[in-house]
Amino acid sequence: MIPAHGRVKRFCTLCGKVFAKGFVPFCDLCGGMGDVGYDLARVDLYPSANPYVRFKDLLPVEDTTRFPAEARFTPAVHAKRLGKAIGMPKLYLKDETGLPTGTTKDRMAGVALPFLRECGVMSFCTSSTGNSSTAYAQAIARFPDMTLYLFTAGAFGDRVQLAGGGRVVHFVLEDATFVEAFAYARVFSERNGFVSERGFFNPGRREGLKLAWLEAAEQVPETIDWYVQAVSSAMGVVGVDKGAKELCAMGRIARAPRLLCVQQETCAPMVRAWDAGSDAILPEHVVRRPAGIAKAILRGDPSGAYPHVRRVVLESGGTFTAVGEEAIREARRMVEELEGLHPCFSAATAVAGLVKLARAEAIDRNAVVLVNLTGKDRDGDDGPGTAHRLLRSGDGWVPQDPAEASVRSLRFQA
């Protein structure tokens, strides 16, 4: 049952506890992951070209005026020439490159920000390799009473494009890994009384990222057998799985797809764990200093997310695979030359993974396959020039300019 306070049920996926309205990434009773659900018998799909309107009953936001008014479906291209080249005639490419910041993470921000706002979150901290933070930075301009404290590892500082004026306070941690920046965002939030947004464990993120699937299920004329995406934490894949199961329960599609998660060989902790038959990321699977051309998916330690991702991939009958730089470059070239689309290397990683399995005859050649081209290369990145730099100090970080702490009255160390 949906609680009396609204149509969205907030609950623990482990023990089933129902939460009062608020931002609850983890259950206070058992530590399980928080999630949201809906009374699917009461869900309507509305006649609109705006996906936030059409699928609003499957999104965890009550005030739908907070959604992007100008949003439209992105194309699901029947990639006939690419499909012929790799022996997959029923191949479709979900082209997310035309979204406002050029990545599928705009969908994440489009749902996660109003979700956080309705949960009473006014100031929050997060980190990313560039796409999520850019999407948040652009979208937060619609929420003048919210502030984002953004922490970026030094290697990714130039991948962030800022907007929103004073709504975004950007810190670049020199010589930090993504995992270190993400961890410090949580520490900083606790010291300053802000909310740690928690990335994968923010239900609003996962719900927003399922929109690409909800659209494609109506655009592709046959039941989709496989969904393919390049992953770091794979929150989008988990969201897609949930959206597909919701459409199944509503009788809108015949079955959920099998899931193929692809990583680059230089940063493939999930693939390492999967191939080892492990239900968790172990120390030997972690990539301490990840590098590679697919920068958006350079997450070397997805320990928290992996058990949840592994579960849905197993349930779907899917798999994980890793591909090298040469295969990624070749996949991008094929997409550009055969289909006229221009994915970034991270999006091309998904195509390379499909090509690998297709050539190994690990996927039925007549399967209906949807590959999410999650983004394109962005021009004009301006992150490091507008960021406040933090330097290592013992086990923590301090501003390069000591005045930062006093001017903003922020606590950087215990």
C-alpha positions as CSV (number, residue, x, y, z in Angstrom):
1,M,0.0,0.0,0.0
2,I,1.1,3.6,-0.7
3,P,1.3,5.5,2.6
4,A,-1.3,8.2,3.3
5,H,1.2,11.0,2.9
6,G,1.5,10.5,-0.8
7,R,1.6,8.2,-3.8
8,V,5.3,7.2,-3.4
9,K,6.3,4.4,-1.1
10,R,9.7,4.7,0.5
11,F,11.1,1.5,1.9
12,C,14.1,-0.7,2.7
13,T,14.9,-3.3,0.1
14,L,16.3,-5.7,2.8
15,C,13.8,-5.7,5.7
16,G,10.9,-3.9,4.1
17,K,10.6,-1.1,6.6
18,V,8.5,1.8,5.3
19,F,10.1,5.2,5.8
20,A,8.4,8.4,6.5
21,K,8.8,11.1,3.9
22,G,12.5,12.1,3.7
23,F,15.8,11.3,2.2
24,V,16.8,7.8,3.4
25,P,19.5,6.2,1.4
26,F,20.0,3.5,4.0
27,C,17.7,1.8,6.5
28,D,18.3,2.8,10.1
29,L,17.0,-0.6,11.3
30,C,19.1,-3.0,9.2
31,G,21.4,-0.9,7.0
32,G,19.7,-2.0,3.8
33,M,19.3,0.2,0.7
34,G,16.5,2.6,0.6
35,D,14.2,2.6,-2.5
36,V,10.9,3.9,-3.8
37,G,7.9,2.2,-5.2
38,Y,4.4,2.9,-6.6
39,D,1.0,1.4,-6.7
40,L,1.3,0.2,-10.3
41,A,-2.5,-0.5,-10.6
42,R,-3.0,3.3,-10.3
43,V,-0.2,4.4,-12.7
44,D,-1.2,6.2,-15.8
45,L,0.9,7.0,-18.8
46,Y,0.1,10.5,-20.0
47,P,-0.1,11.6,-23.7
48,S,3.0,13.9,-23.8
49,A,6.3,14.2,-25.7
50,N,7.9,15.1,-22.4
51,P,9.1,11.9,-20.7
52,Y,8.9,13.5,-17.2
53,V,5.2,14.2,-17.9
54,R,4.4,10.9,-19.7
55,F,6.0,8.8,-16.9
56,K,5.4,11.0,-14.0
57,D,3.4,8.3,-12.1
58,L,6.6,6.2,-12.2
59,L,8.8,9.0,-10.7
60,P,9.2,9.8,-7.0
61,V,8.3,13.5,-7.2
62,E,5.0,14.9,-6.1
63,D,5.3,18.5,-7.5
64,T,5.8,17.7,-11.2
65,T,6.2,21.4,-12.0
66,R,9.8,21.0,-10.8
67,F,10.5,18.7,-13.8
68,P,12.2,20.1,-17.0
69,A,9.4,21.6,-19.1
70,E,11.4,21.4,-22.3
71,A,12.4,17.8,-22.2
72,R,11.6,15.4,-25.1
73,F,12.3,11.8,-25.9
74,T,15.7,11.0,-27.3
75,P,16.0,8.9,-30.5
76,A,16.1,5.1,-30.4
77,V,17.9,4.5,-33.7
78,H,17.6,1.2,-35.6
79,A,21.3,0.9,-36.4
80,K,20.9,-1.2,-39.5
81,R,24.4,-0.6,-41.0
82,L,26.2,-1.2,-37.7
83,G,24.0,-4.2,-37.0
84,K,24.8,-5.7,-40.4
85,A,28.6,-5.1,-39.7
86,I,28.5,-7.1,-36.5
87,G,25.8,-9.6,-37.4
88,M,23.1,-8.1,-35.1
89,P,20.2,-7.0,-37.5
90,K,17.9,-5.9,-34.6
91,L,20.3,-3.5,-33.0
92,Y,19.0,-0.2,-31.6
93,L,21.1,2.7,-30.2
94,K,19.5,5.0,-27.6
95,D,21.1,8.3,-28.5
96,E,21.4,10.3,-25.3
97,T,24.0,12.7,-26.8
98,G,21.4,15.4,-27.6
99,L,20.5,16.0,-24.0
100,P,21.3,19.5,-22.6
101,T,24.7,18.5,-21.1
102,G,25.3,15.8,-23.7
103,T,24.8,12.9,-21.3
104,T,22.1,10.6,-19.9
105,K,22.9,12.1,-16.4
106,D,20.6,15.0,-17.3
107,R,17.8,12.5,-16.6
108,M,19.3,11.8,-13.2
109,A,19.5,15.5,-12.2
110,G,16.0,16.1,-13.6
111,V,14.5,13.7,-11.0
112,A,17.1,13.7,-8.2
113,L,17.1,17.4,-7.6
114,P,13.3,17.8,-7.1
115,F,13.3,14.5,-5.2
116,L,16.0,15.9,-2.8
117,R,14.1,19.2,-2.5
118,E,10.9,17.4,-1.6
119,C,12.8,15.4,1.0
120,G,13.8,18.7,2.7
121,V,17.4,18.7,1.4
122,M,18.6,22.3,0.9
123,S,22.4,21.8,0.9
124,F,24.1,18.6,-0.2
125,C,27.5,17.3,-1.2
126,T,28.5,14.9,-4.0
127,S,31.2,13.9,-6.3
128,S,31.5,12.4,-9.8
129,T,33.9,12.0,-12.8
130,G,32.2,14.9,-14.5
131,N,28.9,14.0,-16.1
132,S,26.7,13.7,-13.0
133,S,28.2,16.9,-11.5
134,T,27.8,18.8,-14.7
135,A,24.2,17.7,-15.0
136,Y,23.5,18.8,-11.4
137,A,25.3,22.1,-11.8
138,Q,23.2,22.9,-14.9
139,A,19.9,21.8,-13.4
140,I,20.2,23.4,-10.0
141,A,19.6,26.8,-11.6
142,R,15.9,25.9,-11.4
143,F,16.2,25.6,-7.6
144,P,17.5,28.9,-6.2
145,D,17.1,27.8,-2.6
146,M,19.4,24.8,-3.0
147,T,23.2,24.7,-2.8
148,L,25.5,22.0,-4.2
149,Y,29.0,21.4,-2.7
150,L,30.8,19.5,-5.4
151,F,34.1,17.5,-4.9
152,T,36.1,16.5,-7.9
153,A,39.3,14.5,-8.1
154,G,42.1,16.4,-9.8
155,A,42.2,14.2,-12.9
156,F,38.5,15.0,-13.6
157,G,38.4,18.7,-12.7
158,D,38.4,19.7,-16.4
159,R,35.3,17.6,-17.1
160,V,33.0,19.7,-15.0
161,Q,31.0,22.5,-16.6
162,L,29.6,24.9,-14.0
163,A,26.3,26.9,-14.0
164,G,23.8,27.9,-11.4
165,G,25.9,30.8,-10.2
166,G,26.4,30.6,-6.4
167,R,24.3,27.5,-6.3
168,V,27.4,25.4,-6.9
169,V,30.6,25.5,-4.8
170,H,33.2,23.4,-6.5
171,F,36.3,21.9,-4.9
172,V,39.0,20.1,-6.8
173,L,41.1,17.7,-4.7
174,E,44.6,17.7,-6.1
175,D,46.1,14.3,-6.7
176,A,43.0,12.5,-5.4
177,T,41.2,9.5,-6.9
178,F,37.5,9.5,-7.6
179,V,37.0,7.3,-4.6
180,E,38.9,9.7,-2.3
181,A,36.9,12.7,-3.5
182,F,33.6,10.8,-3.1
183,A,34.6,9.8,0.4
184,Y,35.6,13.3,1.4
185,A,32.3,14.7,0.2
186,R,30.6,12.5,2.8
187,V,33.1,13.6,5.5
188,F,32.7,17.3,4.6
189,S,28.9,17.0,4.7
190,E,29.0,15.6,8.2
191,R,31.4,18.3,9.5
192,N,29.2,21.1,8.1
193,G,25.7,19.8,8.7
194,F,24.9,19.1,5.0
195,V,23.4,16.1,3.4
196,S,25.7,13.5,1.7
197,E,23.9,12.8,-1.5
198,R,25.4,9.2,-1.7
199,G,25.4,8.7,-5.5
200,F,24.2,5.2,-6.3
201,F,22.3,5.1,-3.1
202,N,20.2,8.2,-3.9
203,P,16.9,6.7,-5.1
204,G,16.2,9.8,-7.1
205,R,19.2,9.1,-9.3
206,R,18.3,5.6,-10.1
207,E,14.7,6.6,-10.8
208,G,15.8,9.3,-13.2
209,L,18.1,7.1,-15.1
210,K,15.4,4.5,-15.9
211,L,13.7,7.1,-18.2
212,A,15.9,6.1,-21.1
213,W,14.5,2.6,-20.9
214,L,10.9,3.7,-20.4
215,E,11.1,5.7,-23.6
216,A,12.9,3.0,-25.6
217,A,10.3,0.4,-24.6
218,E,7.8,2.4,-26.5
219,Q,10.1,3.3,-29.4
220,V,11.5,-0.1,-30.3
221,P,8.8,-2.1,-32.1
222,E,9.7,-5.5,-30.6
223,T,10.4,-6.7,-27.1
224,I,13.9,-5.8,-26.2
225,D,16.0,-8.9,-25.3
226,W,19.3,-7.3,-24.2
227,Y,20.1,-3.9,-22.6
228,V,23.8,-2.8,-22.9
229,Q,25.5,0.0,-21.0
230,A,29.0,0.9,-20.0
231,V,29.2,1.2,-16.2
232,S,31.1,2.6,-13.2
233,S,28.7,2.2,-10.3
234,A,25.9,0.9,-12.7
235,M,23.2,2.9,-11.1
236,G,21.6,3.4,-14.5
237,V,21.5,-0.4,-15.1
238,V,19.8,-0.9,-11.8
239,G,17.3,1.8,-12.6
240,V,16.6,0.3,-16.0
241,D,16.0,-3.1,-14.5
242,K,13.5,-1.6,-12.0
243,G,11.7,0.3,-14.8
244,A,11.5,-2.8,-17.0
245,K,10.0,-4.8,-14.1
246,E,7.5,-2.1,-13.5
247,L,6.4,-2.1,-17.2
248,C,6.2,-5.9,-17.0
249,A,3.9,-5.8,-13.9
250,M,1.7,-3.2,-15.7
251,G,1.5,-5.5,-18.8
252,R,3.2,-2.9,-21.0
253,I,6.0,-5.3,-22.1
254,A,6.4,-9.0,-22.2
255,R,9.6,-9.4,-20.2
256,A,12.5,-7.5,-18.8
257,P,15.8,-7.5,-20.8
258,R,19.0,-9.4,-20.0
259,L,21.6,-6.9,-18.8
260,L,25.1,-6.5,-20.2
261,C,27.4,-4.3,-18.2
262,V,30.7,-3.3,-19.9
263,Q,33.9,-1.8,-18.4
264,Q,37.2,-0.9,-19.9
265,E,40.0,-3.4,-19.1
266,T,42.1,-0.8,-17.3
267,C,39.3,-0.2,-14.8
268,A,37.1,-3.2,-14.5
269,P,36.6,-4.0,-10.8
270,M,33.0,-5.3,-11.4
271,V,34.1,-7.6,-14.2
272,R,37.0,-8.9,-12.1
273,A,34.6,-9.8,-9.3
274,W,32.0,-11.3,-11.6
275,D,34.6,-13.4,-13.4
276,A,35.9,-14.6,-10.0
277,G,32.4,-15.6,-9.0
278,S,32.5,-13.2,-6.1
279,D,29.4,-11.6,-4.6
280,A,31.5,-8.7,-3.4
281,I,34.3,-6.5,-4.5
282,L,37.4,-7.9,-2.8
283,P,40.8,-6.0,-2.4
284,E,42.3,-7.8,-5.4
285,H,39.4,-6.5,-7.6
286,V,39.9,-2.8,-6.7
287,V,41.8,-0.6,-9.1
288,R,43.7,1.9,-6.9
289,R,44.7,4.4,-9.6
290,P,42.4,3.9,-12.5
291,A,43.3,5.2,-16.0
292,G,41.8,4.9,-19.4
293,I,40.2,6.7,-22.3
294,A,36.7,6.1,-21.1
295,K,37.0,8.7,-18.3
296,A,33.4,8.8,-17.2
297,I,33.5,5.2,-16.0
298,L,36.9,5.4,-14.1
299,R,35.6,4.2,-10.7
300,G,38.1,1.8,-9.3
301,D,36.2,0.7,-6.2
302,P,32.4,0.3,-6.5
303,S,32.2,-1.9,-3.4
304,G,28.9,-0.6,-2.1
305,A,27.1,-0.8,-5.4
306,Y,28.4,-4.1,-6.8
307,P,26.2,-6.6,-4.8
308,H,23.1,-4.8,-5.9
309,V,24.2,-4.7,-9.5
310,R,25.3,-8.3,-9.5
311,R,21.9,-9.4,-8.2
312,V,19.9,-7.7,-10.9
313,V,22.3,-9.0,-13.6
314,L,22.0,-12.5,-12.3
315,E,18.3,-12.3,-12.2
316,S,18.1,-11.1,-15.7
317,G,20.4,-13.8,-17.1
318,G,22.9,-11.2,-18.2
319,T,26.6,-10.8,-17.8
320,F,29.6,-8.4,-17.4
321,T,32.5,-8.0,-19.8
322,A,35.6,-5.8,-20.3
323,V,37.1,-4.4,-23.5
324,G,40.4,-2.8,-24.3
325,E,41.3,0.7,-25.7
326,E,41.7,-0.5,-29.3
327,A,38.2,-2.1,-29.2
328,I,36.7,1.1,-27.8
329,R,38.3,3.3,-30.4
330,E,37.2,0.9,-33.2
331,A,33.6,0.8,-31.8
332,R,33.4,4.6,-31.8
333,R,34.7,4.8,-35.3
334,M,32.1,2.3,-36.5
335,V,29.2,4.2,-34.8
336,E,30.4,7.5,-36.4
337,E,31.0,6.1,-39.9
338,L,28.1,3.7,-40.1
339,E,25.4,5.6,-38.1
340,G,26.6,9.2,-38.1
341,L,26.4,9.4,-34.3
342,H,29.2,10.7,-32.1
343,P,29.5,9.0,-28.7
344,C,32.2,9.6,-26.2
345,F,34.6,6.8,-25.4
346,S,32.6,5.7,-22.4
347,A,29.5,5.3,-24.5
348,A,31.5,3.5,-27.2
349,T,32.7,1.1,-24.5
350,A,29.2,-0.3,-24.4
351,V,29.2,-0.9,-28.2
352,A,32.6,-2.5,-28.0
353,G,31.3,-4.9,-25.3
354,L,28.4,-5.9,-27.6
355,V,30.7,-6.4,-30.5
356,K,32.9,-8.6,-28.4
357,L,30.0,-10.9,-27.4
358,A,28.5,-10.8,-30.9
359,R,31.7,-12.0,-32.5
360,A,32.0,-14.7,-29.8
361,E,28.4,-15.8,-30.6
362,A,27.5,-15.3,-27.0
363,I,24.3,-13.4,-28.0
364,D,21.7,-14.8,-30.4
365,R,22.2,-12.9,-33.6
366,N,18.4,-12.4,-33.9
367,A,18.1,-10.8,-30.4
368,V,16.6,-7.4,-30.1
369,V,19.4,-5.3,-28.5
370,L,19.3,-1.8,-27.1
371,V,22.7,-0.1,-26.4
372,N,22.6,3.1,-24.4
373,L,24.9,5.7,-26.0
374,T,25.1,7.5,-22.7
375,G,26.9,10.7,-23.9
376,K,29.2,12.6,-26.1
377,D,32.4,14.6,-25.6
378,R,31.7,18.0,-24.2
379,D,33.5,21.2,-25.4
380,G,34.4,24.2,-23.3
381,D,34.9,22.5,-19.9
382,D,35.7,25.1,-17.3
383,G,35.9,23.2,-14.0
384,P,39.4,23.8,-12.7
385,G,39.4,27.5,-13.5
386,T,36.4,28.2,-11.3
387,A,37.1,25.7,-8.6
388,H,38.6,26.0,-5.1
389,R,41.6,23.7,-4.8
390,L,42.2,21.5,-1.8
391,L,45.5,20.0,-0.9
392,R,46.4,16.9,1.2
393,S,47.0,17.6,4.8
394,G,47.7,14.5,6.9
395,D,44.7,12.2,6.5
396,G,42.5,15.0,5.2
397,W,42.3,18.1,2.9
398,V,42.7,21.8,3.4
399,P,42.1,24.8,1.0
400,Q,45.1,25.9,-1.0
401,D,43.9,29.4,-0.1
402,P,43.6,29.5,3.7
403,A,41.1,32.3,3.4
404,E,38.5,29.9,2.0
405,A,37.7,28.3,5.4
406,S,37.1,31.7,7.1
407,V,35.3,33.3,4.2
408,R,32.7,30.5,3.9
409,S,32.8,29.4,7.6
410,L,33.3,25.8,6.4
411,R,35.0,23.0,8.3
412,F,37.5,21.1,6.2
413,Q,39.1,19.1,9.0
414,A,38.0,17.7,12.4
